[in-house]
Amino acid sequence: MLQFKRSKLFLGATCSALLLTGACAPVSDGQDDVTETASSPLLFSGVSFKTVLGGRFVGAQNNGGGAVTATATSAQAWEKFTIDDINGGSLVSGDSIFITAGTGQYFQAANGGGSTLNAASWNRQGWETFRIVKKSGSGTIVNGDIVGLQAVTTGHWVSAENGGGSTVFAYGATLGSWEQLTISGLSGGTTPPPTGTGCDAPGLVWKTANKTNYTSYPDPGSEECTEYNGCTWAGQFAACSGKKPESWVAAHNIAAVFPNMNALKLHDLCLKSGSKTIVVTVLDTCADSDCSGCCTRNKGDADALIDLESYTNARWGVPDGRIQWADLGPTKGSGCN
């Protein structure tokens, strides 16, 4: 039996019921859904990016699920990506794209840009959308062209520190020497098959939930720290052993559920509110004993209570309240790794 080592915390638990205003409502990160154009998107597989300055290939650690670096001297599996050109047609300078690592996880500019870059997202939203731009000229992009990748949310450029040999960020202000990449591996491109996985999988059974949110790393002295043991259990999750660093927590989509955590632990859930969806992994639960019955109270008459970790909650940008959810089965992501 799973031993719940972590006291379940709630930002919403400070309210006597599920309130949707004031401090109980999260602040949106401004990440909106990406609407694809009428043209059919194209997939370009086996694409690599090599820094112009240092001659190092951009790679996704562990083929996805972690940081993005530019240390490799040759393009192996970790350095080959799929470009999803959502504008359709040929790949043209200025097109909006998603970049997928071998695990199927997307490149993501943390906070939309101006900070770190990871290849750990399962979402296709603003933080995962980049504009591919030729250094000179316009038109179709071909192998050998020098390009830059610009985060559409903030306009920051993907930047290899020192031009290669270290970590890749998404904080470049201009398309300078650290931001210039030589593209290779492009072929004709293929039209992706009809979507049939994730939130679009056929036959999903949709249920209701009340959504709240909590902070895995609360500020010392905060109510969540002092009254709900948040600092004692920071970075710990019932489904995982040990303590996860805040950087790991920030890079994963984490949910706690009540009740039935044992049946859903390490499962992916699709959450839906209007047109906005997100896929999260169940890593934790809620215990009424930790918060004077807040779990049952916040669940109300919904099928479940789903409590999102604050980084995940900010990425989705949906206020607390009634949502829909569906069980996608055992996670296809990295789970506790």
Secondary structure, DSSP 8 states (H G I E B T S, - for coil): -----S----SGGGSSS---SGGGS-------B----SS--EEEEEEEEEETTT--EEEEGGGSSSBEEEEESS--GGG-EEEEETT-SS-BTT-EEEEE-TTS-EEEEGGGSSEEEEEEE---BGGG-EEEEESSS-SB--TT-EEEEEETTT--EEEEGGGSSSBEEEEESSS-GGG-EEEE---S-B------SGGG-TT---EEEEEEEE-SS--TTSHHHHTS-TTTTTT--TTSSS---HHHHHHS-EEEEES-HHHHTTEEEEEEETTEEEEEEEEEE--GGGTTTHHHHHHTTSSEEEEEEHHHHHHHT--SEEEEEEEEEE-SS-TT-
